[in-house]
Amino acid sequence: MFDFLDSPQYNLLGAFWLTVQLTVFSGIGALVWGTILAGMRVSPVPVMRVFGTAYVNVVRNTPLTLIIVFTSLGLYNSLGITLGGGGDIESINFRLAVLGLAAYTATFVCEALRSGINTVGLGQAEAARALGLSFFQVLWSIVLPQAFRSVVAPLASVLIALTKNTTVAAAIGVAEAALLMKEMIENESDAILLVFAVFAFGFIVLTLPTGLVLGWLSKRVAVKR
């Protein structure tokens, strides 16, 4: 019944490994860019606040598929941007997919962090400013460490959603799990339900431990108030 899984035509482990790589690299990019956006949204500089708010509202409400396709058609085909100085088309599409996923997911990271920033007592920031610290020093040294500790659980949800959103990368030919599933469904029409079950189980294996570990971590590092 599972004979098709042994076929050299299908690299199941390779497809899921590519999904893991997409998740890790996009997650790192989204965390960095999302943190910067959160700092912009609470900045005392009006221009930075306007940019952060506009970016989050526009990108968050744009379909992810449109963003991923734009990275391929707009950045690569029209502008020749490869994000790495060359390579084959598969490598270029992988990097573009990471860029699109990170740019999109960063908006949710930003909003999660901003909610965490709002939980930090205003008196702490005022005391730090009274000591002569700048806004960015207060944000980096006092506010963000507490904000991160209070939003581990929401960030876990964002990471799980990102893992599932990597399937959209198939739209530009990135050979991750969803693209392989599409190919297997087309070639193994007599085992469609089994194919669905295999890939559903694969994503459960990827996401369930993440939720459990980060859920446990959120309880360990939660700020006691």
N, C-alpha and C positions, 0 to 999 in steps of 0.2 A: 504493500500500500504506500510506503514511503520511498519506493524505488527512485522516483524522479529527483529526490533530494541528493542522491549519490551521483547524479549525472554531472560530468565535467562541464556541461553547458551552463550550469547554474552554480555560481560561487556565493552560497548563502552566507557563510561566515564573513567573506570579504565585503558583501553588501552591508551587513550590520556593522562591521568594523568601520566602514566609511560613514555610516550614520553616527557612530560614536565620535568619530573625528569631527564631523560637522557640529555636533552638539558641544564638544569641548572647546573648539576654537571659536565658535560663535558665542558660546557662553562667556568666555574670557573677554572677547571684544565687547559684548553687550554689558558686562559688569563694569568695565572701564568707562565706556562711553555713557552708560546710564548714570554712573556716579558723577561724571562731569556735568551731565544735563541736570541732575538733581541740585548740584551746587549752583548752576546757573539760575534755576527756578527760585532759589531762596536768596539769590545775590542781591545786594543793595544797589547794584548797577542796573538801571532800567533797560538798557540795550540787551544785556545778558538775559534778564528775565523775559523779555519779549521774545528773543530768539528761542530760549528753552521752551517756553509755552507754545510757541508756534510750531516748533519741530515736533514736540510730543503730540499735539492735537492733530497735526496733518499726517504724520507717519503712522500713528496708532490707528487712525481711521482709514488708512489706505490698505486695500487687500494685499496680503503677503505675496500672493502669486504675482500681482502686478509689480511689486517691488523686485522680486527675483527675476522676472522677465526683463525688467528695465535694466538690471545690472548686466544682462547678456546683450540685449539689443541696443540699449542706450550707451552703456559705458564701453563695452568691448567692440561691438559691430560698428557703432557710429564714431566713437572717440578713440578707439584703439587702446583703451586702458586694460592692462592685464594683471595689475597688482603683483608683479613679481618679475617682470622683464622677460617673459616668454614662457616656454614650455608647450606641451601638447594641449589640444583643446580641452581634454578632460581635466587637466590640472588648472587651466584658466577658469573653467566653469566651476570647479570646486572652490577656488578662491573668491570668485564673484558671488557664489552662493553663501559663503561664510560672511562676506560683506553685507549682503542683503539681510540675512538672518540676524546678524549683530545689530544692524541699524534699526531693524524693526523691534527686536526684543529689548533693546536698550530703553525704549519708551516705557515699557512695563517695569523694568528695573528702576527707572527714574521715579515713577509714581510710587512704587513700593518703598523706596528709600525716602522719598519726600514725606510719606506718612510716618516713617520712623523718625525723621528729623523733627516732626511736629510733636512727638512724644517726649522729646528732651526738654527739660525745664528751661524756661526763658531766663531764669535767674542765673543759671550756669553760664550762659553765653554773655550775659551782662557783666557778671563778675570777671570773666576772662577779658572782656573788652576794657574793663576798668583797670586791669593789670597791664594794659598796653598792647595786647595781642591784636593783630589785624583780623579782618573777617575770615580770610582764608586759613589763618592759623587756628582760629577758634573752630572753624568747620572741620579741619583736618585732625586736630588733636583732641577735641572735646566732643563735638556733635556727631560726626560720622561714626566713630567707634561705638557709641551707644546706639545710634540709628541702625547700624548693621546687626547688632545683637538682638534688636527688637523685631527685625524683619526677616529672620532666617526662614521661617515657615512660608511667608509670601514669596520669597525668592526661590524656595524649593518648588512652589507651584509654577513659577515662571520657567524654571529649568525643565520641569516635566513637560510643560507646554512646548518649550523649544525643541525637546527631543521629538515630539510628535510633529511639530511644524517642519522638521527637516525633510519630511516627505515631499514638501513643495519643491525642493531642489530638483526633483525629477523633471520639472517643467523645462529645465534648461539642459537636460541630459546628464546630470550627475548620477552615477550608477550606484545610488544608495538603495536601501531596502525596498522602498516603494516602486522604484523603476524595475527592480528585479521581480517584484510581485506582479506587476503589470505584464511583464514578459512571460512569467510562468502561467498566469491565467490564460494568456493567448495560446500558449503551446500545450497546456495540460487541461483542456476543457472538461475532461472527465473527473478531475480532482479539484474543482474550484473551491469547494468548501474546505477541503484539507489544506489547500494553499493559504486561504484566509486564516485558518486556525493556526498554522505554523507561524505566520507573520504576526498575528495578534499575540501569540505567546512570546515571540521575540521582543516585541515592544513592552510587554509586561515585565519581562526579565530586565529590560533596560530601565524602566521607570519606577517599578515598585521598590527596589532597594534604595534608589535615590530618595524617594519620599520617606521611607522609614528612617534612613540614616540622618537626613536633614531634619526630620521631625524630632528625633531624639536630640540632635544637636541644638535645636531651638530651645528645648527645655533646659539644657545644660547651661547655655550662655545667656538666657533671658535676663534682662535687667530687673532686679528686684525694686519695686517702688512701693 
